[in-house]
Amino acid sequence: MRTGYKSLFAVLLFTAFFLQGCNNEPEVPNTRGVYMLLDTSGTYTKELKQAQRVINYILSQLGPGDSFAVARVDTGSFSEKDIVAKVTFQDRPSMANQQKRVFREKIDKFIKTVKGSAYTDITGGILQGIEFLNEAGTGHNTILIFSDLKEELRKGYKRDIPLSLNRYTVVALNVTKLRSDNVDPREYLDRLENWRLKVESGGGNWRVINDMTRLEKIFGNQ
Amino acid sequence: MSLNDVFMIVPSSPALSGVIWFTLLVIVLYMARNHAHRGILTLSEAIHNSFRLSARSVRLLRDLLIKRNRDVLLAQGREATERIIEREFERIDATVRKDLSDYPALHRHLNEEITAIDENFAGSTDVPPTPPAWVKAVEAVAKIPASKGDPTVGNILEDIHQSLVKSSTRALEEYRKASTKRHQLLQKMMPHWRNVLKALQQVDKTVNSLLSRSVMIDRLMHDYEDILKGTDKAQRMLSSSSMTQFFISGFVLLIAVGGAFINFNLIARPMSEMVGGSAMMMGFKTSSIAALVIILVEISLGLFLMESLRITRLFPVIGALNDKMRIKMIWITFIFLFALASVEAGLAYMREILMEDNQATLALLSDTGGVEVAKNSALWITTAAQMGLGFVLPFALTFVAIPLESFIHSMRTVLGVVAVAFLRALEWLLRLIGNLSRSFGKIFVHVYDFLIFLPLGIEKLIHNKEGGKKTADSSSSNVGGVA
């Protein structure tokens, strides 16, 4: 009878190892990475107070091991210099809380001193975001674009680059309507549709959140 | 050539084709009737027999299991009763050692008390005062015949009277003194009586305790004999006891699981400060696993402590250790348990600090923009309660060993009963299928005959006709013979 139990145990153990071996998919880390782009173009600077609320909400949601960066969108956003604040939270929750406080202070300071930019290079910002999050090695990546999504590039800047957004979620926040949008709403809808196509063709998920009281939708099911 | 083409013997009429096919089928079935009947019945009988054999195997297995269950149950019962009897004897031994070891001293004490009483009693005996020696002389004088008018005799008698009065007064006084002395002696006897009574009451109590224990041992020995004989009564009693134990210990274990869950929640969060809050292992947070491991280690230590104390007997190796080693083990497990309990109390305190820190950070990040959260002055009560729980729960979980032992022991019986019930149901099902297959065989034979009822009817008519003809021939030949 004891031999029977031993055999059963051996079979179960073997099956467990076998099933484990069959699972060839690379393990996705359970950490989250968020890269937030803040539009600092002249017309949009006044919306940055709202962005502060969003940043605070995201800070409250992230925990040890997660990464977060906030970058401004200006004339040429594909640059580390445009990153206002970045952090990878330490494993100890108490240290992570301290990091959150420091991060918040940096953002407050930035919001107070920010100056409007002449151009809006959103694609460059997204490329920088992808680079940052890939380096951070987080499992669930989100790029937040706090902008009206109206891209204006300086002459000579090339941004017709396909985005590699596999396993990325791109969320457009507070996409305000421009004066011209009110004249012809199709402009606004086309703008959103173009961005959606751009993101989805790169393998990413696209989402728009204009109601700033529903920030919990940012992370969806993550 | 499709199946449809084969079927359509008369291309224009499917009905006619069907009738032709049916007729052909009936003819074939009629011709193959005997073989088909035998085939159907043989097949159904084969199925019936195979299921009957399977049912028989299951019954044998069930009987084996019942016997095995019975043996295990009786063995467990015997062991448990032996343990209780052993404990009763230990108690009797303790009583005898404690109370009856003083019996010689008690006996001496009683003897001394009785001697003292005896002496006092002897001293208090009422001795009547001895009559004066000259009373006989008085009697002689009194017998002298009195002569009238003789004053000498009167004077003598008067003197004697006065002397007697004096003497009796003195004697009475002496008697009174002696009585007082005797009363004092009797009074001195009282404490001795009380001492004797007290000693006897103590003896009575001890003897009664021994008697009641002996009655219990008698009853246990009776049960033990029943178990050794393997009577049905003993088996029923043990089985019922096991079921009760199973449910009670299961209920207590559920409560313990609740306690362990609370304990887990107390330490899981602060554990993330020690092992990190983001690391994962097998899909779970490492901090949660670490907290769970600590609780499991505490439960294991509790098991070892209970084993070392010989309260439970889950690990015979620990029970068989010599007393010196066992006591060492008790201290070692207790120290570890104490250390873990202290760590838990510390973690519970850390939890509170982390919660406050988290709340402060959240308040800073909320819309209020860092308005300080009002501090509750009674918050220390929660902290203290958490620390107390963190310290006490590991020790409380130690006692899980007792219901766990009962659960494991009684589970063997319960699983045995469930397995027997399952085998019984399986046997019933196999028998049912076997019998149904035989019945279905007979039903199929009837259905077969129903399909060929027409040729069968014709055959019957022919038989009847031939039978009638033969009967008529035989009767006519009989009539001719007689004539």
Interface residues (C-beta under 8 A of the other chain):
Chain A: P29 N30 T31 R53 N56 Y57 L59 S60 G63 P64 G65 D66 F89 D91 R92 P93 S94 A96 N97 K100 R101 R104
Chain B: R269 S272 E273 G276 G277 S278 A279 M280 I353 L354 D357 N358 A360 T361 L362 L364 L365 S366 D367
